[in-house]
Amino acid sequence: MPKRTSSLRFQPSGGARRAQVPVGKKQLLQIERLAHDGRGIGFVDGRTWFVSGALPGEQVAARVLSAHGQVVEARAERIEAAAPQRRETPCPHVGRCGGCTLQHLPHGEQISLKQRTLAEQLEKFAHLQPEEWAAPLVGPEFGYRRRARIAVRWDAKARQLTVGFRAAASQDIVAISDCPVLVQALQPIVRELPTVLQGLSKPQQIGHVELFSGTREAVLVRHTAPLGNGDLQRLRDFCARHAAQLWLHGTGEPQPVDCAESLGYRLAEWDVELAYRPGDFVQVNAPVNEAMIAQALAWLAPQPGERVLDLFSGLGNFSLPLAHLGCDVVGVEGVQGMVDRAAANARDNGLESVHVYQADLSSPLAEAPWAKGGFPAVLLDPPRDGAGDLVRHIRALGAERVLYVSCNPATLARDAVELVTQGYRLKRAGILDMFPQTAHVEAMALFERK
């Protein structure tokens, strides 16, 4: 029997395997265009580089974050030759904080990128373009975010608490002193929060903090063990200084320290107020949210007394304005707690034509008792996964018009294929700039039966 040798090396069928680009390697490269997520794209030795913080036309020194096959992910560490459109960033944490990835790009260019992304996704996945492109819905590019989660990490060795936002491409936390995208009412809370939490007797018990600004400001403290009286009083005093509600989240559901206080947000154009609890889904951009509702109602054009189905109805963000127009609204939501709060919101606003039900939104709905009689108009606002299972049965609900609000153009395009297969046409589409300074794209599309 031949003697085996340990020196034998097998090569892949395509020839010698190319060495991977090592993490941390620096590379000088030219950026040619922007990816959908706002990263610059460059090419070196047959590999495609995605470089955060880089713009087309720039020469940058990039550091490798990861490499897989022919794809290299990197960040720009130095701009050797800047593009004409590059602007100074107002936030000192840009490049380290993982939140705002496009502050170096003028707002108008950000809007153009998002419009191209929506158009390209519809063309690539659905081979579609709308009969009409709508103008983008925009609001303030800074000072718009009314909700934020603040990360907290305890360093037992240094006995120090880090309070801030998650770093880009990392689980590290970037300590923050200011955040220009937060609404003004939350700015002083953010500035003082690290000092207050660090001063607790047991800061290691804090998991994270959530901030919300609506009819009142609110501070939710997630804690992993019961808080002592002294720490609780310190948090009470902090919230009192900022006229904010204090909410605690230990085991079970979040609870307000003062149960007599209400919390919510108003939709002034429709004269309704929606109660909200920390943890509920809410659109973070109030001005764009109101513009989105107004556009959705204008596109859907429901008539008084018409039956409208609101899928993924949440707290009633669309249901209550629809009822205010005189529609007979059925809201359907998968989470029972949200169903209960939406029903209470309708009742508290005197809108008796809203009826809310809990259902599995991945299953056919046409046989549900509340679906009898059908719905000429259907509105849906699904999560990032889209509504693939649901749209397969939209026609069975009798829908003549379908208004689709999307937070992911790729799944919108996928679901559009199914709607077209069922005999709908893409009448109108456009973007919603819900998250300025990021590449996140929200969109609205109207489908009509042929």
C-alpha positions in Angstrom: 0.0 0.0 0.0 1.5 3.4 -1.0 2.6 5.6 1.9 0.4 8.6 2.5 1.9 12.0 2.6 0.7 14.9 4.7 2.1 17.4 2.2 -0.5 16.7 -0.5 -2.8 19.7 -1.1 -6.0 19.6 -3.2 -6.8 22.6 -5.4 -10.4 23.6 -6.3 -11.5 22.7 -9.8 -11.2 26.3 -11.0 -7.5 26.5 -10.1 -5.6 28.0 -7.2 -7.8 29.6 -4.6 -7.3 33.3 -4.2 -6.2 34.6 -0.8 -8.9 36.5 1.0 -8.4 40.2 1.6 -7.4 40.4 5.3 -9.6 42.4 7.8 -7.9 45.7 8.6 -6.1 46.0 5.3 -6.0 49.5 3.9 -6.6 50.1 0.2 -6.6 53.2 -2.0 -9.5 53.0 -4.5 -11.7 55.0 -6.8 -15.4 55.1 -6.1 -17.6 54.7 -9.2 -21.2 54.7 -8.0 -23.5 54.3 -4.9 -25.1 51.1 -3.8 -28.8 51.1 -2.7 -27.7 51.2 0.9 -25.6 54.4 0.3 -22.2 52.8 0.3 -19.7 53.7 -2.4 -18.8 51.0 -4.9 -15.2 50.5 -6.2 -13.4 47.7 -8.0 -9.9 46.4 -7.3 -8.3 43.2 -8.8 -11.7 41.8 -9.9 -13.3 42.3 -6.4 -16.2 44.6 -5.7 -15.7 46.9 -2.7 -18.6 48.4 -0.7 -17.2 51.4 1.2 -19.3 53.2 3.8 -18.8 57.0 3.9 -17.6 57.2 0.3 -19.2 59.0 -2.7 -19.0 58.5 -6.5 -16.0 60.2 -8.0 -13.9 60.1 -4.8 -10.6 58.6 -4.2 -10.5 57.1 -0.6 -8.3 55.2 1.7 -10.5 52.4 2.9 -10.1 49.9 5.7 -11.4 46.3 5.2 -14.2 45.3 7.7 -14.9 41.9 6.1 -14.4 39.9 2.9 -16.3 37.1 1.4 -15.3 35.7 -2.0 -15.3 38.6 -4.5 -17.0 41.1 -2.2 -15.2 43.3 0.3 -16.9 45.5 2.9 -14.9 48.5 4.1 -15.2 52.0 5.5 -13.6 55.1 4.3 -10.9 56.2 6.7 -9.6 59.1 4.7 -10.9 61.0 1.7 -8.0 61.6 -0.6 -10.0 63.5 -3.3 -13.5 64.6 -2.3 -16.5 64.7 -4.6 -18.1 68.1 -5.3 -21.3 67.1 -3.6 -19.7 66.1 -0.3 -20.8 68.2 2.6 -19.7 68.8 6.1 -21.6 66.6 8.6 -23.2 68.3 11.5 -22.9 65.3 13.9 -19.6 64.6 15.5 -20.4 60.9 15.8 -20.7 60.3 12.0 -18.5 57.4 10.9 -18.7 55.7 14.3 -22.4 55.7 15.2 -24.3 53.2 13.1 -27.4 55.4 12.8 -27.0 58.1 10.1 -25.0 56.8 7.2 -25.6 59.5 4.6 -25.0 62.8 6.4 -22.1 63.5 4.1 -24.6 63.5 1.1 -26.8 66.6 0.5 -30.5 65.9 1.3 -31.6 66.3 -2.3 -29.1 63.7 -3.4 -30.3 61.4 -0.7 -33.9 61.7 -2.1 -32.6 61.0 -5.6 -30.8 57.8 -4.4 -34.0 56.6 -2.7 -36.1 57.2 -5.8 -33.5 55.3 -8.0 -33.6 52.5 -5.5 -37.4 52.1 -5.7 -37.4 52.3 -9.5 -34.6 49.8 -9.9 -36.1 47.3 -7.4 -39.5 47.5 -9.2 -37.8 47.0 -12.6 -35.4 44.3 -11.5 -37.8 42.1 -9.5 -41.2 42.9 -11.1 -40.3 44.3 -14.5 -42.7 47.2 -13.6 -42.9 50.9 -13.6 -45.9 52.8 -12.4 -48.1 54.7 -14.8 -47.3 57.8 -12.7 -44.4 58.6 -10.5 -45.4 60.7 -7.5 -43.3 63.5 -6.0 -41.4 62.3 -2.9 -42.9 63.1 0.5 -40.3 64.9 2.5 -40.0 66.7 5.9 -37.3 68.2 7.9 -33.9 66.5 7.4 -32.9 67.0 11.0 -34.8 67.1 14.3 -37.4 64.6 13.1 -37.0 61.5 15.1 -39.5 61.2 18.0 -38.6 57.8 19.2 -35.2 56.3 19.9 -33.6 53.4 21.8 -30.5 54.2 23.8 -28.1 51.3 24.3 -26.4 50.8 27.7 -23.4 48.6 28.6 -21.8 48.1 32.0 -18.0 47.6 32.1 -17.5 45.7 35.4 -13.7 46.0 35.3 -13.7 49.8 34.7 -17.0 50.2 36.8 -18.2 52.5 34.1 -21.5 52.7 32.1 -21.4 53.5 28.4 -24.6 55.1 27.1 -25.2 55.8 23.4 -26.0 54.2 20.1 -24.7 51.1 18.5 -21.5 51.6 16.4 -21.5 51.0 12.7 -20.8 47.3 11.8 -20.2 46.5 15.4 -21.8 45.7 18.8 -19.8 48.4 20.4 -21.6 51.4 21.8 -20.7 55.0 20.8 -21.2 57.4 23.7 -23.2 60.4 22.6 -23.6 63.9 23.8 -26.0 65.1 21.2 -28.1 63.6 18.3 -29.2 66.1 15.6 -31.9 63.8 14.2 -33.8 63.6 17.4 -36.7 66.1 18.0 -35.7 69.1 20.0 -37.8 68.0 23.0 -35.6 64.9 23.5 -32.2 66.7 23.2 -31.8 67.8 26.8 -32.9 64.3 28.0 -30.2 62.7 25.9 -27.5 65.1 27.2 -28.2 64.4 30.9 -29.1 60.7 30.6 -25.5 59.3 30.8 -24.8 61.2 34.0 -28.1 60.1 35.6 -27.6 56.4 34.8 -23.9 56.4 35.8 -25.0 57.9 39.2 -27.3 55.0 40.1 -26.2 52.7 42.9 -26.5 49.7 40.6 -26.2 50.9 37.0 -25.4 47.4 35.9 -29.1 46.6 36.3 -30.0 48.9 33.3 -30.6 47.1 30.0 -31.5 49.9 27.7 -33.6 53.2 27.6 -36.3 54.2 25.2 -37.3 57.8 24.5 -40.6 59.0 23.0 -42.0 62.4 22.2 -45.7 62.8 21.6 -48.4 64.4 23.6 -45.8 64.1 26.4 -42.2 63.1 26.5 -41.5 59.6 28.0 -38.5 57.7 29.3 -38.7 53.9 29.5 -36.0 52.3 31.6 -35.5 48.5 30.9 -34.1 47.0 34.1 -32.9 43.4 34.8 -33.5 43.5 38.5 -35.8 45.5 40.8 -34.6 49.1 41.3 -33.9 50.3 44.8 -35.8 53.2 46.2 -32.9 55.6 45.9 -32.3 54.7 42.2 -36.0 55.0 41.5 -36.2 58.4 43.1 -33.2 59.6 41.1 -35.0 58.5 37.9 -38.2 60.2 39.0 -36.3 63.5 39.7 -34.6 63.3 36.3 -37.9 62.9 34.5 -39.5 65.6 36.5 -36.8 68.1 35.5 -37.7 67.4 31.9 -41.5 67.2 32.3 -41.3 63.6 31.1 -43.2 60.5 32.1 -41.2 57.6 33.6 -41.9 54.1 32.5 -40.3 50.9 33.9 -39.9 47.6 32.1 -38.9 44.7 34.2 -40.8 41.5 33.9 -44.1 41.6 31.9 -45.2 44.7 30.0 -43.8 48.2 30.4 -45.7 50.2 33.0 -45.9 53.9 33.8 -44.8 54.9 37.3 -47.8 57.3 37.4 -50.7 55.3 36.0 -52.9 58.4 35.9 -50.8 60.0 33.1 -51.7 59.4 29.5 -49.3 59.1 26.6 -49.9 59.2 22.8 -49.7 61.3 19.7 -52.1 63.5 17.7 -53.1 63.5 14.1 -54.2 67.1 13.9 -55.7 67.1 10.4 -58.2 64.5 11.4 -58.6 65.7 15.0 -57.8 62.3 16.6 -55.4 61.3 19.4 -53.9 57.8 19.6 -52.8 56.3 22.9 -49.4 54.8 22.8 -47.3 52.6 25.1 -43.5 52.2 24.8 -42.9 49.1 22.7 -45.8 49.7 20.4 -45.0 50.3 16.7 -45.2 54.0 15.8 -43.8 55.9 12.8 -40.8 57.8 14.1 -41.2 60.8 11.8 -44.4 62.7 12.8 -44.5 65.2 9.9 -43.9 62.6 7.2 -46.4 60.2 8.9 -49.1 62.8 8.6 -48.2 63.5 5.0 -48.2 59.8 4.3 -51.7 59.4 5.8 -53.0 62.3 3.7 -51.5 60.9 0.5 -52.8 57.4 1.2 -56.3 58.7 1.7 -56.1 60.8 -1.4 -54.8 58.0 -3.6 -57.2 55.4 -2.2 -60.1 58.0 -2.6 -62.6 56.2 -0.3 -66.2 57.4 -0.4 -68.3 58.0 2.8 -69.9 54.7 3.8 -67.5 52.6 1.7 -66.0 49.6 3.4 -62.2 49.8 3.7 -59.9 47.0 5.0 -56.8 48.2 6.9 -54.3 45.4 7.2 -51.4 45.5 9.8 -53.5 48.3 11.3 -51.5 48.7 14.5 -52.8 51.5 16.8 -55.1 52.8 14.1 -52.7 55.2 12.4 -54.7 54.8 9.1 -58.0 53.4 10.5 -59.0 56.4 12.5 -58.4 59.0 9.7 -60.3 56.7 7.3 -63.2 56.6 9.8 -63.0 60.4 10.2 -63.8 60.6 6.4 -67.0 58.5 7.0 -65.7 55.1 5.9 -66.7 51.8 7.4 -63.3 50.5 8.5 -62.2 47.0 9.5 -58.7 47.0 11.0 -56.8 43.7 11.2 -53.7 43.2 13.3 -51.7 40.2 14.4 -50.9 41.3 17.9 -53.8 41.2 20.3 -52.4 44.0 22.5 -52.3 46.3 19.6 -55.9 45.3 18.6 -57.1 46.2 22.1 -55.4 49.6 22.0 -56.6 50.4 18.5 -60.2 49.5 19.6 -59.8 51.8 22.6 -58.4 54.6 20.4 -61.4 54.4 18.1 -63.8 54.4 21.1 -62.0 57.3 22.8 -62.2 59.4 19.6 -65.9 58.6 19.1 -65.3 56.7 15.9 -67.9 53.9 16.0 -67.3 52.9 12.4 -63.9 51.3 13.2 -63.9 47.6 14.0 -60.6 45.9 14.8 -59.8 42.2 14.8 -56.9 39.9 15.5 -55.9 37.5 12.8 -52.9 35.6 11.4 -51.9 37.8 8.5 -50.0 35.0 6.8 -53.3 33.1 6.2 -56.2 33.6 3.8 -58.7 36.1 5.2 -61.6 35.9 2.9 -63.5 33.3 5.0 -63.3 35.4 8.2 -66.7 36.5 9.5 -65.7 40.2 9.3 -64.7 39.8 5.6 -68.2 38.9 4.4 -69.4 41.4 1.8 -65.8 42.2 0.7 -63.9 45.5 0.5 -63.7 47.8 -2.5 -60.6 49.4 -1.0 -57.7 47.7 0.9 -54.8 49.4 2.6 -51.8 47.5 4.0 -48.7 48.6 5.8 -46.7 45.4 6.4 -43.3 44.9 8.1 -40.0 44.5 6.1 -40.9 40.9 5.2 -43.8 42.2 3.1 -47.1 40.5 2.7 -46.4 37.7 0.3 -48.8 35.2 1.7 -51.5 37.8 2.1 -51.5 39.4 -1.3 -52.1 36.0 -3.0 -55.7 36.3 -1.7 -56.3 40.0 -2.1 -58.6 39.6 -5.0 -60.8 37.2 -3.0 -61.5 40.1 -0.7 -63.2 42.0 -3.5 -60.5 44.7 -3.7 -60.8 47.1 -6.6 -58.0 49.4 -5.2 -55.0 48.3 -3.1 -52.8 50.9 -1.3 -49.5 49.4 -0.3 -47.2 51.2 2.1 -43.8 49.6 2.2 -40.6 49.8 4.3 -38.7 47.5 1.9 -38.7 48.1 -1.9 -37.5 44.6 -2.6 -40.5 42.9 -0.9 -42.8 45.6 -2.4 -41.6 44.6 -5.8 -42.0 40.9 -5.0 -45.6 41.4 -3.9 -46.3 43.6 -6.9 -45.6 40.7 -9.2 -48.4 38.7 -7.4 -50.8 41.6 -7.6 -50.2 42.0 -11.3 -50.7 38.3 -11.7 -54.1 38.7 -10.1 -55.1 41.4 -12.6 -54.1 44.6 -10.9 -52.0 47.4 -12.5 -49.5 49.6 -10.8 -51.2 53.0 -11.1 -48.9 55.2 -9.0 -45.8 55.0 -6.8 -43.4 57.2 -4.9 -41.0 57.3 -1.9 -41.6 58.6 1.6 -38.5 60.1 3.2 -39.3 58.7 6.7 -35.6 58.4 7.7 -33.5 61.3 6.4 -29.7 60.9 6.7 -30.1 57.1 6.1 -30.5 55.0 3.0 -33.7 53.4 4.4 -36.5 53.7 1.7 -40.2 53.8 2.5 -42.6 53.8 -0.4 -46.2 53.9 -1.4 -47.9 52.2 -4.3 -51.4 52.2 -5.6 -52.7 49.2 -7.5 -56.1 49.1 -9.4 -58.0 46.3 -10.9 -57.8 46.4 -14.7 
